[in-house]
Amino acid sequence: MKKNLVLCIMLGFAVVLQAQDIKLNAPEKRGGKTVLEALNERHSERAFVKKTMPAQTLSNLLWAANGFNRDDKRTAPTAMNRQEMELYVVFDNAAYFYDAKKNVLQRVVDGDVRNALGQPNITNNAALSIVMVADLNKSAIEHARISAGFISQNIYLYAASEGLGTVARGSFKGDELAKALRLSEKQAVILVQPVGFLK
Ligand SMILES: Cc1cc2nc3c(=O)[nH]c(=O)nc-3n(C[C@H](O)[C@H](O)[C@H](O)COP(=O)(O)O)c2cc1C
């Protein structure tokens, strides 16, 4: 009886934990502007109107940034296919790890950690900020910086295609952000990129 009670509590806890995660829609892999049109419209934006990003747009954005476009490879290349880059997504009230394989956002922090992103004039009105994090067990930081550039351009092109605004941001608070996102010593924030709605 006692064993069953413990099991029920544990299962309940597991359900609560999973309920904090967000199962993303399947990403749409067709549509949008042509690559040439998106390149023509790619630019940095820093002024946003505060709005919630629709679920489908969120899924498409993250997939375009660094999702899997083949069984085991992604929309952004990495040196020697190390796949050292992972994305974290910072919203106003929580931060999530993007599990690209499962297409799930796993909640890693409750609460508002946007202060650690820096430049509140840009980030506070964005719908979200994507934080590009390198696993330095998998690759050297020099390669990770290049990998982040590819992800950043993917985000720029998706934003241009959808009429969203974005800007690559190197001026984040590295130590504070790593602490806020509970990163390990072998994880490093490489780049931050808010995405938002244009005025
Ligand atoms: C690695 C990198 C870091 C950047 N960091 C910042 C930043 O911290 N803040 C900012 O407002 N813009 C930042 N930018 C955006 C540049 O200022 C912007 O790309 C440049 O002015 C050219 O404008 P465009 O993107 O519209 O062509 C960064 C861009 C790159 C590539």
The ligand as an SDF file (V2000), in Angstrom:
LIG
                    3D

 31 33  0  0  0  0  0  0  0  0999 V2000
   28.7100   38.5300  -34.1670 C   0  0  0  0  0  0  0  0  0  0  0  0
   27.7390   39.6880  -34.1810 C   0  0  0  0  0  0  0  0  0  0  0  0
   27.4620   40.3550  -33.0020 C   0  0  0  0  0  0  0  0  0  0  0  0
   26.5570   41.4160  -32.9980 C   0  0  0  0  0  0  0  0  0  0  0  0
   26.2380   42.0050  -31.7940 N   0  0  0  0  0  0  0  0  0  0  0  0
   25.3060   42.9810  -31.7560 C   0  0  0  0  0  0  0  0  0  0  0  0
   24.9000   43.5310  -30.5070 C   0  0  0  0  0  0  0  0  0  0  0  0
   25.3640   43.1300  -29.4450 O   0  0  0  0  0  0  0  0  0  0  0  0
   23.9380   44.4810  -30.5190 N   0  0  0  0  0  0  0  0  0  0  0  0
   23.3670   44.9180  -31.6850 C   0  0  0  0  0  0  0  0  0  0  0  0
   22.4990   45.7960  -31.6140 O   0  0  0  0  0  0  0  0  0  0  0  0
   23.7230   44.4130  -32.8870 N   0  0  0  0  0  0  0  0  0  0  0  0
   24.6700   43.4480  -32.9580 C   0  0  0  0  0  0  0  0  0  0  0  0
   25.0130   42.8740  -34.1660 N   0  0  0  0  0  0  0  0  0  0  0  0
   24.3160   43.2860  -35.3910 C   0  0  0  0  0  0  0  0  0  0  0  0
   25.1750   44.1920  -36.2620 C   0  0  0  0  0  0  0  0  0  0  0  0
   25.3110   45.4620  -35.6650 O   0  0  0  0  0  0  0  0  0  0  0  0
   24.5320   44.2910  -37.6490 C   0  0  0  0  0  0  0  0  0  0  0  0
   24.5200   43.0260  -38.2720 O   0  0  0  0  0  0  0  0  0  0  0  0
   25.2830   45.2830  -38.5320 C   0  0  0  0  0  0  0  0  0  0  0  0
   25.1180   46.5960  -38.0630 O   0  0  0  0  0  0  0  0  0  0  0  0
   24.8520   45.2330  -39.9900 C   0  0  0  0  0  0  0  0  0  0  0  0
   23.4560   45.4590  -40.0900 O   0  0  0  0  0  0  0  0  0  0  0  0
   22.5080   44.4110  -40.8470 P   0  0  0  0  0  0  0  0  0  0  0  0
   22.4880   43.1460  -40.0550 O   0  0  0  0  0  0  0  0  0  0  0  0
   21.1650   45.0890  -40.8990 O   0  0  0  0  0  0  0  0  0  0  0  0
   23.0970   44.1870  -42.2080 O   0  0  0  0  0  0  0  0  0  0  0  0
   25.9270   41.8280  -34.2050 C   0  0  0  0  0  0  0  0  0  0  0  0
   26.2190   41.1450  -35.3910 C   0  0  0  0  0  0  0  0  0  0  0  0
   27.1020   40.0920  -35.3840 C   0  0  0  0  0  0  0  0  0  0  0  0
   27.3670   39.3500  -36.6730 C   0  0  0  0  0  0  0  0  0  0  0  0
  1  2  1  0
  2  3  1  0
  2 30  2  0
  3  4  2  0
  4  5  1  0
  4 28  1  0
  5  6  2  0
  6  7  1  0
  6 13  1  0
  7  8  2  0
  7  9  1  0
  9 10  1  0
 10 11  2  0
 10 12  1  0
 12 13  2  0
 13 14  1  0
 14 15  1  0
 14 28  1  0
 15 16  1  0
 16 17  1  0
 16 18  1  0
 18 19  1  0
 18 20  1  0
 20 21  1  0
 20 22  1  0
 22 23  1  0
 23 24  1  0
 24 25  2  0
 24 26  1  0
 24 27  1  0
 28 29  2  0
 29 30  1  0
 30 31  1  0
M  END
$$$$
